[in-house]
Amino acid sequence: MNIAEEREAEDKRWMQRAVSLGYRGWGTTSPNPPVGAVIVKGGCVLGEGFHERAGEPHAERRALADARARGHASELRGATIYVTLEPCSSYGRTPPCTDAILESGIARVVYGAQDPDPRHQGRADGLLRAAGIDVSAGVEQGACKQLLRPWIYATLHRRPWVLAKVACTLDGSMARKYTRWVSSPEALAYAHECRLRSDAILVGGQTVRSDDPSLTIRQPLSAIPEKKRQPWRIVLTRDPHSLPPTAKVFTDAYAERTLVYSNVANLPDLLAELYSQYGIITLMLECGGHLLRSFLEEHLVNEWVQDIAPILAGNGQPMLPGGYLPGEAHLEISEMQQCGVDRILRGMIRYS
């Protein structure tokens, strides 16, 4: 292996570490992206960090602070920082990370994904190069974009990434006769993991009236981060006065996180409002078939999670009532796994 190949292998190795750090902020950073950063010199980690919540230090500044806390302040000069997203170059709630990098004496910046916002795209890259920093872009770009996928989509489209989660029996029923749960306990934990990674959960008024759901994160597969807030609960209904005032979403400790929208005529406009007013990046649908169908008909579902229980219920409550869709939606399966006795299918939706 020559020097160039060794450097490429090292870059991939440390960027993969930065990506793993970035995932630790998944679900807590909105409306900001989940970003990870690692500072390396001579093959050794000086410091590392990830962005945890909007308004708090970005990954680069946390990695710099970590290096100083470890006693490596004098070693920062000449070091390399690996960061999953092109560093920020403008003032927001926090100062630009480009300033912190330049002040630290870091000699090389390696980043994975370019900033998708046209207002900032390539700006940090140019500033760093102009200051004499060695910059490498696009390292492990696919893995970085996977980490940032909902945020990139929301930034470009100005509306949330929509994840539809459904549970059904083998014969396609979304209900059973003797229990409210279609899913196994293990599959329910998977569903709570999806909630953990989401900023909001959307249901229809009929779900609130018939099921009285909590729509909270309770027992996911992984630990709930300390800085994770319970998701917004979004309720869509034609008749808000028919919603029971004693429902959990109106009376529990998170009642202020419940938003009711009545007679929504335009779903894209609603999504745009949820993004602009509440900073919602990932919206999870746990609604009934009619509302789910509306999102599919307007090509608004980006990702699909389906829990299939090995049960024949036979109650005739289909997943998508109303006949054929105007255009088919195709699931590009990226994940298939066993959850207890259930089978989970997950992937992106492609519309014909």
C-alpha positions in Angstrom: 0.0 0.0 0.0 1.5 3.4 -1.0 1.3 6.6 0.9 -1.8 7.9 -0.9 -3.6 4.6 -0.3 -2.7 4.6 3.4 -4.0 8.2 3.7 -7.2 7.3 2.0 -7.7 4.3 4.3 -7.0 6.4 7.4 -9.5 9.1 6.2 -12.2 6.4 5.8 -11.4 4.9 9.2 -11.7 8.2 11.1 -14.7 9.4 9.1 -16.5 6.2 10.0 -15.8 7.1 13.6 -17.3 10.5 13.1 -20.4 9.0 11.5 -20.9 6.7 14.5 -20.6 9.8 16.8 -23.2 11.7 14.6 -25.8 9.0 15.1 -25.6 9.6 18.9 -27.3 12.9 18.1 -30.0 11.4 15.9 -33.4 12.6 17.1 -32.2 15.4 19.4 -30.6 18.0 17.1 -33.6 19.3 15.0 -33.8 21.7 13.3 -30.0 21.2 13.1 -28.3 18.2 11.5 -26.8 15.4 13.5 -23.0 15.8 13.0 -20.0 14.0 14.4 -16.3 15.1 14.5 -13.0 13.6 15.4 -9.6 15.3 15.8 -6.6 13.2 15.0 -2.8 13.6 15.0 -0.2 11.0 14.5 -2.8 8.3 14.4 -4.1 9.2 17.8 -7.4 10.8 18.8 -7.0 14.2 20.4 -10.7 14.9 20.9 -14.1 14.0 19.5 -17.7 15.2 19.8 -21.2 15.3 18.3 -23.9 17.9 18.1 -26.6 17.2 20.7 -29.2 20.0 20.6 -29.9 23.2 18.7 -28.4 26.2 20.5 -25.6 24.1 21.9 -22.0 23.7 20.5 -21.6 22.1 17.2 -19.6 18.9 16.8 -16.4 20.7 15.8 -16.4 22.9 18.8 -17.3 20.0 21.1 -14.4 18.0 19.6 -12.0 21.0 20.2 -13.3 21.4 23.8 -12.8 17.6 24.4 -9.2 17.8 23.1 -8.4 20.7 25.5 -10.1 18.9 28.4 -7.9 15.9 27.7 -4.8 18.1 27.9 -4.1 18.2 24.1 -4.5 21.9 23.5 -0.9 22.3 22.4 -1.2 19.4 20.0 -4.1 20.9 18.0 -1.7 22.8 15.7 -1.1 20.6 12.7 -3.9 18.1 13.5 -6.7 16.9 11.2 -10.4 17.2 12.0 -12.9 14.8 10.5 -16.4 16.0 10.3 -19.5 14.4 8.6 -20.8 17.7 7.2 -19.1 20.7 5.7 -18.5 23.0 8.7 -20.8 26.0 9.2 -19.5 29.3 8.2 -22.2 31.8 9.4 -23.6 33.0 12.7 -26.7 31.3 14.0 -27.4 30.4 17.6 -23.7 29.6 17.9 -20.6 31.2 16.2 -19.3 29.7 12.9 -17.2 26.5 13.3 -14.8 27.7 10.6 -13.6 30.4 13.0 -13.0 27.9 15.8 -11.0 25.6 13.3 -8.9 28.5 12.1 -8.2 29.7 15.7 -7.1 26.2 16.8 -4.3 25.8 14.4 -5.7 22.7 12.8 -4.0 22.1 9.5 -6.4 19.8 7.7 -10.1 19.5 7.4 -11.8 16.3 6.0 -15.6 16.4 5.6 -18.1 13.9 4.2 -21.2 15.7 2.8 -21.4 19.2 1.4 -23.8 21.6 2.9 -27.0 21.2 0.9 -28.3 24.8 1.6 -27.5 26.9 -1.5 -26.9 29.9 0.7 -23.9 28.2 2.4 -22.9 25.4 0.1 -19.1 25.4 -0.5 -18.6 28.6 1.5 -16.7 27.0 4.4 -14.7 24.9 2.0 -13.6 28.1 0.2 -12.9 30.0 3.4 -10.7 27.2 4.8 -8.8 26.7 1.6 -8.2 30.5 1.3 -6.7 30.4 4.8 -4.2 27.7 3.8 -6.0 24.8 5.3 -5.7 21.4 3.5 -9.3 20.4 2.7 -10.6 17.0 1.5 -14.3 16.7 0.7 -16.6 13.8 0.0 -14.8 11.2 2.2 -17.3 8.4 3.1 -19.9 10.7 1.5 -22.6 7.9 1.2 -22.4 7.1 4.9 -22.5 10.8 5.8 -25.5 11.4 3.6 -27.3 8.4 5.1 -26.8 9.9 8.6 -28.0 13.3 7.4 -30.7 12.1 5.0 -33.8 13.5 6.7 -32.1 16.8 7.4 -30.8 17.2 3.8 -34.3 16.4 2.5 -35.9 19.0 4.8 -33.3 21.6 4.0 -33.9 21.2 0.2 -37.7 20.8 0.3 -38.6 23.0 3.3 -40.8 20.3 4.8 -40.2 17.2 7.0 -39.0 13.8 6.0 -42.0 11.6 6.4 -41.7 8.1 7.8 -44.8 5.9 7.7 -45.0 3.1 10.2 -47.7 0.5 9.9 -48.5 -2.8 11.7 -50.6 -5.4 10.1 -51.4 -9.1 10.2 -50.6 -11.6 7.4 -53.9 -10.9 5.7 -53.3 -7.2 5.8 -55.6 -6.3 8.7 -54.6 -3.3 10.9 -56.7 -4.6 13.9 -57.3 -7.7 15.9 -60.5 -8.8 17.7 -59.3 -9.5 21.3 -56.4 -7.1 21.7 -55.5 -3.6 20.6 -52.0 -4.6 19.7 -51.1 -6.1 16.3 -47.4 -6.1 17.1 -45.3 -8.3 19.3 -43.6 -6.7 22.3 -40.3 -6.7 20.5 -41.9 -5.0 17.4 -43.4 -2.4 19.7 -39.9 -1.6 21.0 -38.8 -1.2 17.4 -41.7 1.2 16.9 -40.6 3.2 19.9 -37.1 3.3 18.5 -38.7 5.0 15.4 -40.4 7.5 17.7 -37.0 8.1 19.4 -35.6 9.2 16.0 -38.6 11.4 15.1 -39.5 15.0 16.0 -43.2 14.5 15.7 -45.9 11.8 15.4 -49.0 12.4 13.3 -52.4 10.6 13.7 -56.0 11.3 12.7 -58.8 12.2 15.0 -60.3 8.7 14.8 -57.1 7.2 16.2 -57.4 9.5 19.2 -61.1 8.8 19.7 -60.9 5.0 19.3 -57.4 4.1 20.8 -56.6 7.0 23.1 -52.8 6.6 22.3 -50.1 8.2 24.4 -47.8 8.7 21.3 -44.8 9.0 23.6 -41.4 7.3 23.7 -41.4 4.7 26.5 -39.4 1.5 25.8 -37.3 1.8 22.7 -34.5 -0.6 21.7 -31.8 1.9 22.8 -31.5 4.2 25.8 -33.4 7.5 25.6 -30.8 10.4 25.4 -31.1 12.8 28.3 -31.7 15.7 25.9 -34.4 14.0 23.8 -37.8 15.8 24.1 -41.0 13.8 23.7 -42.1 14.2 20.1 -44.8 16.7 19.0 -48.2 14.9 18.7 -50.0 16.2 15.6 -53.7 15.4 15.4 -55.6 15.9 12.1 -59.4 16.0 12.3 -62.5 17.2 10.5 -64.2 17.9 13.8 -62.0 19.1 16.7 -65.0 19.3 19.0 -65.4 15.5 18.8 -62.0 14.9 20.3 -62.4 13.7 23.9 -60.9 16.3 26.2 -59.8 13.5 28.6 -57.6 11.9 25.9 -54.0 11.3 27.0 -52.5 13.6 24.4 -54.5 16.5 26.0 -54.0 15.6 29.7 -50.6 14.0 30.2 -47.4 15.7 31.2 -46.6 16.5 27.6 -50.0 18.1 26.7 -48.3 21.3 25.5 -46.6 19.1 22.8 -49.9 18.3 21.2 -51.1 20.3 18.1 -54.6 19.9 16.6 -55.2 20.8 12.9 -58.8 20.8 11.6 -60.0 20.5 8.0 -56.6 20.5 6.5 -57.0 21.1 2.8 -53.4 21.0 1.7 -51.0 18.5 3.2 -47.8 20.0 1.6 -48.7 23.3 3.2 -49.2 21.7 6.6 -45.8 20.0 6.3 -44.2 23.3 5.4 -45.7 24.9 8.5 -44.5 22.1 10.7 -41.0 22.6 9.4 -40.9 26.4 9.5 -42.8 26.9 12.8 -41.7 24.0 14.9 -38.4 22.8 13.3 -39.7 19.4 12.6 -37.3 17.4 10.4 -38.6 13.9 10.7 -42.4 13.3 10.9 -43.6 9.8 11.8 -47.1 8.7 10.6 -49.0 6.3 12.9 -52.4 7.1 11.4 -55.2 5.0 10.0 -55.5 3.9 6.4 -57.5 6.8 5.0 -55.1 9.4 6.1 -52.1 7.3 5.2 -53.6 6.9 1.7 -53.8 10.7 1.4 -50.1 11.1 2.1 -49.3 8.4 -0.4 -51.5 9.9 -3.1 -49.7 13.1 -2.8 -46.3 11.4 -2.8 -45.4 12.7 0.6 -44.2 9.5 2.3 -40.4 9.1 2.0 -39.7 6.1 4.1 -41.8 3.0 5.1 -41.6 0.7 8.1 -44.0 -2.2 8.1 -44.4 -4.7 10.9 -46.0 -7.9 9.8 -47.4 -10.1 12.5 -47.8 -13.9 11.8 -51.6 -13.8 12.4 -54.7 -14.2 10.3 -57.3 -11.8 11.7 -59.8 -11.8 8.9 -61.7 -8.7 10.1 -61.6 -6.9 6.7 -60.0 -3.7 7.9 -57.5 -3.1 5.1 -54.3 -1.1 5.4 -55.2 1.2 2.5 -59.0 1.4 2.0 -60.5 3.0 -1.1 -59.4 0.8 -4.0 -56.3 1.2 -6.2 -53.9 4.1 -5.6 -53.8 6.5 -8.6 -50.1 5.6 -8.9 -48.2 2.7 -7.3 -45.7 3.3 -4.6 -42.7 0.9 -4.6 -40.8 -0.1 -1.5 -37.0 -0.2 -2.1 -36.2 -2.6 0.8 -33.1 -1.7 2.8 -33.8 -3.7 6.0 -35.5 -6.9 6.8 -35.3 -8.2 10.4 -37.1 -10.5 12.8 -38.6 -8.7 15.9 -39.9 -11.4 18.2 -42.4 -13.3 16.1 -43.0 -10.4 13.8 -41.1 -9.4 10.6 -40.0 -5.8 10.0 -39.6 -4.4 6.4 -38.1 -1.0 6.0 -37.0 1.1 3.0 -37.5 4.1 0.8 -40.6 4.8 -1.1 -40.3 5.3 -4.9 -43.4 6.5 -6.8 -44.3 5.4 -10.3 
